[in-house]
Amino acid sequence: MSSEPIALGKALASFDALWSPRIVTRVNDYDVRIAKVEGEHVWHVHDDTDEFFLVLDGELRICLSEPAGKRTVRLTKGEVFTVPRGTEHKPYAPTGAAILMFEPTGTATVGERHGEVPDHVDATTGHALDL
């Protein structure tokens, strides 16, 4: 991890892959990840951790399957949302977005339980940021 400040705009400009998060830094046992997203991710669940989202640019929608039924959360630039652990969810960005996520190191982008992972989704625990 860098001992110097990291400009998120420069970090985002360093890669083009969608749904393929880059680890910007670590805080204790957590990764701070950024990603470019467009289209749909996959329905998935993180059994043991919450998942924090901050929209840096664009719009992100997160479909949630909750005990009361399904609902969609819409996030725009500067808004945050935390998906509670154990909640089935599917992020998607109809017109594209840049997001920041905060989650325990080693957390898989497709959770522990998920449907078939489409080719455009990178099932990873995050990639090193190459600046």
N, C-alpha and C positions, 0 to 999 in steps of 0.2 A: 504494500500500500504506500501511497505517496506521502511524503512528509511536507508537501507543498499544497497550497490551495488548488482545487480542481474546479475549473469552469464547466458547468454542466452543458452549456451550449457547445463548447469545444468537444466535450466527451461524446455528446450525441452525434456530432458531425463526424466522429471517427469510425462510424460503422453504418451500414445500410440495412442489415438483416432485421426482419420483422419478427416479433414474438421471440426474441433471442436476447435476454437480458445480459447486461454487462455489470460487473461488480465495480462500483465506484470507490468504495471504501468499506471498512468494517468498523462496527461499534460493539465492543465486547464480543459476544458470540452471534452477532447479527450482521447480515450483509445489507448494504445500501446499494440497490440495483436500479439501473435505468434501462428503459426499453423503448423502442419504437414499435407501435402496434397499429394494425389496420385489419379490418375484417374480423372474423370470429376466432376465438381461442377454442377451448374444449371444456365441456362440463367436467368439473373435478372437485375434490374435497381435500382439505388439509386437516387431517384428524387431530393433530397435536399442536397446531399453531394458528393464530390469527394471521391475516394477510392485510398489510397496510398499503394503500394506494394514494399517491399524490399526482394529480395531472399537471404536467409542466406546460403542455401546449395541446390544443385540440379538445376533443371530447371522448370520454371513455364511458361506456355503459357496462354495468355489471348485473346480469340476471342472477337472481337468488332463488333457491328453492328452500322455503322456510316452512315451519309447521302450519302457519296460517295460509300457505299457498305460495305461488310464484309472484315475484315483483322485480322491477328493474330500477336500479339506481343510476341516475345520470349525473356525471361529474364533468365540469368544465375547468378550464385553466385556474389553478390556484385552489381547487377544492380537494378535500381528502375524504377517504372512507376506509373503514376497517371491516373486512369480512370476518365474522367470528369463526373460530375453529369449529370444524365439524359441519359447516354450512356448504352445501353443494352450490357452486356458482360457475358462471361462464362470462368472462370479460369479452367485450367486443367494441370495436371502434369503427363505425360506419365510414367515416371520412379520414381516419387516421388520428393518432395522438402520440405524444411523448409522455411517459410516465416514470415515476420513481416509486420503488417498492422497498419496504423495510421488513425483513423476515430472517429467521434464524439461518445461520450458515448451513448449507447442505440441503435446504428446502427445495424440493423438486418443483419446477414450474407447473407441472401437471398433477401435483398432489400425490397422495397415496392411493386414491381411488379415482379412476377416470374412465371415460369412454375411449373409443379409438382415437389415436392422436393423428390428425391430418398432417400431410407433408409440410405445410407451411408453418407448423408449430414446432419449435425447438424444445424437446423434452430434456431439460438440463437443470443443473443446480447453479447456473450462472457462469459466464465466461469472464476471464480477466479483461480489464479495460486496457487497450493498447494505445496509449497516447504518444 
